[in-house]
Structure formats: C-alpha cells, structure tokens
Amino acid sequence: MSSMKEKLFNLAVSNVVANAISVGLRLNFFKKLSEISSEKYPVLPEQLAQAAGYKERYVREWCNCMACGEIIEVNEEEKFWIEEDNVKDLISSSFETVMIGSTPILLEPLDHLIECFKLDGPPGLAYSEFSKFQYFMGKMSQALHEKHVIPDMIPAIGYGIAEKLEAGGLRVLDVGCGNGFHSSLLAEKYPTTQFVGLDIGSDAIQKAKKRKTKTGTLFKNLEFVECDAGKMPVNWTGSFDLVLIFYACHDQCRPDLCIREVQRVLKSRGVFAIVEINSSSNVFKDKSSMGTLAALLYGRSMLHCLPVGSNDANALCLGSMWGRKRAVNLLNRCGFPDAKVADTPYFPINVLYCAQKN
C-alpha cells in the first residue's frame, strides 16, 4: 500500500471511530461502562445496554467498534471494559472530546456547504442551518474556559481591569454571548459590576435568560439583549467600561462594523478584549508551528466559521484562522491604533487581543 493510500485508509478508520465516539459521548456509554466494569470484572454488551437503558444489539455494535478502534478493551469472551488510565479522558469534557462530539454538528448542512463552493452558489450559510451549534459552543466554552477566565485571562487583559472589576461599579458588555456562559461566570464573580450579554440569535438569548447563580437565584447584575452587534442601541454610546468578545468576531459577516460599534459604546479609556482562535495569518507558518492542530482548525473553519461569516454580498469572509496580523490590522482600522496581542497558554487554541479607547 502506498504511503498516501495508507494515510487515506487510516483517516477513513479514524473518521468512523471518531463518529462512534461521538455516539458514546452523547449516550453516556463511557461513563456508564466505567461505573459497571473493570479489567477484573468486564461486562457483556447486554449488561451495558441494561445499565444505560438502550437496545442491546446497537450497544454491542458500538462496543465492537470501540474495541477494534482501541478505545475500550475486549477479551475472548467478548466482554468489555475501559483501561483505568483512560477513564478520565473518555468521561471528561475536554478539548479532545468536545472536538470529536461537535464534528457531526458542523456537518449538518454539508450539502448546502458544497453549493457555497460553486461559482454560482450562495455566498455562505445561515447560523440557523447549524441547529445544535449553540449547545456545542456552550460545551466548548465550559470545557476550555471555566477554570481560567477569571484567574488568568482577566489579569492578562491589563489596563488595571482585574482590580477595577474587584472594586466594582463597572459596566461590562459581552458581545456574541451565546447561551450566556461567560457573562454569568463573570457576573457571579463580580456582583457589584453590571453585565450585559448581547447576541443576534433569539434561541441563544432565550437560553441565556434562564441562567441562574450557583445558589439557584436570579442574577441582579446581568441582563441579555437580542441585537445585531453591528447596530447596537444608540443610547449605549460611551456607556461601557469593558467590552468582551469570546470567539464571536470572525463569525460575523462584517466584524469591522461590530468593532466600530464597540469603539462607540466604550467610555473614554474603556477597554476592549477579544478571545480568538490563534494563528499567524500565514498557513505555512501555522503548519510549521501547530502541526496537525492547524489542519483541525482550518477544517472546522471551512465547515462552519467561513460560511457563516461569508453569508452576505459585502462580507469580509474571515474564517476562524484569520490570524494575528489580520486581526491587529482590522482593530487598527476600526479605531484601536494601539491594539496588542497577548498569548494565552491556559487556552490551548486561543489568543487574546486587547485595546484601550483613546
């Protein structure tokens, strides 16, 4: 077998195994299997099916795939278990499991995406064609950001923001807030600061409005607004001390309009911070420095970020891998001449852009 044929075959196997893992994650098979089995006490598929509450025949085929794909273990009696060292990786909501579990979501409008490639095809895809995308973003944000937003990212913004948030009295805007994960995380930590979450998606805002504090009470310092980030309310001019964007810049057809609106609604000396996907704006450099991770990120951009950010005749068509050079240039053109770049080792695929309004 030629090296390319072998590579293609291995990719075909990985593709199927990854999708089977996604099935297991959604049906909670890994957690249930880890609870009822071990190397000393492996179980039959019917035992897993009974414990999980699903059909034995389907569970058996899933187990067979996972064992042959070397994800779980099997013995000659066709009993299964998870190697003890692998349990945590398979049942935790990590970067890897979120990436695997979300791929079918990105493939939902595949036939429509193919049309976008054609010269006479549509410019892009609507957010609504990805029916479970908000759910995926919520899972990814929680998996990657929950432990690090407050202790690591907030201080990295600079401009004394961490200290000012602790002191209270600020007004903070979260643009493209999705289901409100980041907004609520910050609102709980800083109860004397007022937070506003903004998103163009009505479903996302409805979910965000249902968020409560860890004690189950309603937030008194958090509100959510359904709004186009490129056309924020007129009365917001000069009213925010801090504006944050998590992942929601490159997905916009006209992020330049959004950034200019951010510049308008910030107070004098107000601070703007964007968490984005890290890249260099040069694919050769990305391949050299990031290896196969670059392929993962460019591929996901092709499947979702580029088409939703291209769905307009006047779109900038950035894609998630637009990179540091293009991002800083855009910030400079839109009223932030002193934009800076901060590395985020605590966010494995991200970079932080920060700026202060003059």
C-alpha positions, 0 to 999 in steps of 0.5 A: 500500500502506498504511503498516501493510500495508507494515510487515506485508509487510516483517516477513513478508520479514524473518521468512523471511530471518531463518529462512534465516539461521538455516539458514546459521548452523547449516550453516556456509554463511557461513563456508564461502562466505567461505573459497571466494569473493570479489567477484573470484572468486564461486562457483556454488551447486554449488561451495558445496554441494561445499565444505560437503558438502550437496545442491546444489539446497537450497544454491542455494535458500538462496543465492537467498534470501540474495541477494534478502534482501541478505545475500550478493551475486549477479551475472548469472551467478548466482554468489555471494559475501559483501561483505568488510565483512560477513564478520565479522558473518555468521561471528561469534557475536554478539548479532545472530546468536545472536538470529536462530539461537535464534528457531526454538528458542523456537518449538518448542512454539508450539502448546502456547504458544497453549493457555497463552493460553486461559482454560482452558489450562495455566498455562505450559510445561515447560523440557523442551518447549524441547529445544535451549534449553540449547545456545542459552543456552550460545551466548548466554552465550559470545557476550555474556559471555566477554570481560567477566565477569571484567574488568568485571562482577566489579569492578562487583559491589563489596563488595571481591569482585574482590580477595577472589576474587584472594586466594582461599579463597572459596566461590562458588555459581552458581545456574541454571548451565546447561551450566556456562559461567560457573562454569568461566570463573570457576573457571579464573580463580580456582583457589584459590576453590571453585565450585559450579554448581547447576541443576534440569535433569539434561541441563544438569548432565550437560553441565556435568560434562564441562567441562574447563580450557583445558589439557584437565584436570579442574577441582579447584575446581568441582563441579555439583549437580542441585537445585531452587534453591528447596530447596537442601541444608540443610547449605549454610546460611551456607556461601557467600561469593558467590552468582551468578545469570546470567539464571536468576531470572525463569525460575523459577516462584517466584524469591522462594523461590530468593532466600530460599534464597540469603539462607540459604546466604550467610555473614554479609556474603556477597554476592549478584549477579544478571545480568538482562535490563534494563528499567524495569518500565514498557513505555512507558518501555522503548519510549521508551528501547530502541526496537525492542530492547524489542519483541525482548525482550518477544517472546522473553519471551512465547515462552519466559521467561513460560511457563516461569516461569508453569508452576505454580498459585502462580507469580509469572509474571515474564517476562524484562522484569520490570524494575528496580523489580520486581526491587529490590522482590522482593530487598527482600522476600526479605531484601536491604533494601539491594539496588542496581542497577548498569548494565552497558554491556559487556552490551548487554541486561543489568543487574546487581543486587547485595546484601550479607547483613546 
